[in-house]
Structure formats: C-alpha cells, structure tokens
Amino acid sequence: MFDLIRKALLTGVGLGIMTKEKIEELAAEVSKKADLTEKQGEALIADLLVESEKAARALDSKVSGAVQSALEKMEIATKHDVTVLEERIAEVEQRLASDDSGAESK
C-alpha cells in the first residue's frame, strides 16, 4: 500500500515545481488519510523530497535545452558572440588610432 501511494504521488504531482513545505504537507496529509505509520510517513516525505530534487533538475535541463534550441533557431547572438565582436572592434580601433597618429607625424 505504501509503495502504491508513493508511486501515485510521484506520477500524479508535479514534484519538480513543488516547494519542500508543500511536499511535506502533501505527504503528511496522505500519510494521515492512508493510515501510515510515522516511520512510513517519514520515509514517504524523504522519498518525495529526493524525487522532487531529481524532477527539478530534469525540468531545469529540459527548459535550458528548449531555450537554447529556440535561441539557435532565432539566430540571436550569444554573450560569447558579442564579446568576440567587441574584441575585434577594439583591435580595429587601435589600428586606426595608430594609423592616424602615424599619418599626423609625417
């Protein structure tokens, strides 16, 4: 029974977006209604918290991947692209400045 309740909660609840407090409240409520022992209730909370962390990391990874994919499709410059261009502009400005100073001294 305990395992069935645990699996139902893991599949039926968006654990990746729930706070620790909400998970603890949910587990306490389920434990009370399912007449679980205190030890089983604590185990349920611990399992749900671990699974919540895993779900949150998986969700973060998926969202990051989706955002990266969307940015690539939109062909938006990345911070690295902008930094490279800034460095190239600085080099060109230095060359122009040195060419100007060389031309003025002649």
C-alpha positions in Angstrom: 0.0 0.0 0.0 2.8 2.4 0.9 4.6 1.8 -2.4 1.4 2.3 -4.3 0.7 5.6 -2.6 4.3 6.7 -3.2 4.1 5.9 -6.9 0.8 7.6 -7.3 2.2 10.8 -5.8 5.3 10.7 -7.9 3.4 10.3 -11.1 0.4 12.5 -10.3 2.1 15.5 -8.8 4.5 18.0 -10.4 7.2 17.4 -7.9 9.7 19.4 -9.8 7.9 22.6 -9.1 6.6 21.9 -5.6 8.3 23.5 -2.6 9.7 21.4 0.2 7.0 22.7 2.5 4.2 21.7 0.1 5.7 18.2 -0.4 5.8 17.8 3.4 2.2 19.0 3.7 1.1 16.6 0.9 2.9 13.6 2.4 1.6 14.3 5.9 -2.0 14.5 4.5 -1.6 11.3 2.5 0.0 9.6 5.5 -2.9 10.5 7.7 -5.6 9.5 5.2 -3.8 6.3 4.3 -3.2 5.5 8.0 0.5 5.1 7.5 2.9 4.6 10.5 5.0 7.6 11.5 8.1 5.8 10.1 6.3 5.2 6.7 5.2 8.8 6.7 8.8 10.0 7.2 10.0 7.6 4.5 7.4 9.0 2.2 8.5 12.5 2.8 12.1 11.6 2.3 11.4 9.8 -0.9 9.3 12.6 -2.3 11.9 15.2 -1.4 14.6 13.2 -3.2 12.4 12.7 -6.2 11.4 16.4 -6.2 15.1 17.3 -6.5 15.6 14.9 -9.4 12.4 16.2 -11.1 13.5 19.8 -10.6 16.9 19.1 -12.1 15.4 17.3 -15.1 12.9 20.1 -15.6 15.7 22.7 -15.5 17.7 20.7 -18.0 14.8 20.4 -20.4 13.9 24.1 -20.1 17.5 25.1 -20.7 17.7 22.9 -23.7 14.5 24.2 -25.1 15.6 27.8 -24.6 19.0 27.1 -26.2 17.3 25.5 -29.1 14.9 28.4 -29.6 17.7 30.9 -29.4 19.7 29.0 -32.0 16.7 28.9 -34.4 16.2 32.6 -33.9 19.9 33.2 -34.7 20.3 35.5 -31.7 23.9 36.5 -30.8 25.2 34.9 -27.7 27.2 36.7 -25.0 30.3 35.0 -26.4 29.5 36.3 -29.9 29.2 39.8 -28.6 32.4 39.6 -26.6 34.3 38.4 -29.7 32.9 41.2 -31.8 33.8 43.8 -29.1 37.4 42.5 -29.1 37.6 42.7 -32.9 36.2 46.3 -32.8 38.8 47.3 -30.1 41.6 45.8 -32.3 40.3 47.8 -35.3 40.1 51.0 -33.3 43.6 50.5 -32.1 44.9 50.0 -35.6 43.0 53.1 -36.8 44.3 55.1 -33.9 47.9 54.1 -34.6 47.5 54.7 -38.4 46.1 58.2 -37.6 49.0 59.0 -35.3 51.5 57.8 -37.9 49.9 59.9 -40.6 49.9 63.1 -38.4 53.6 62.8 -37.6 54.5 62.8 -41.3 
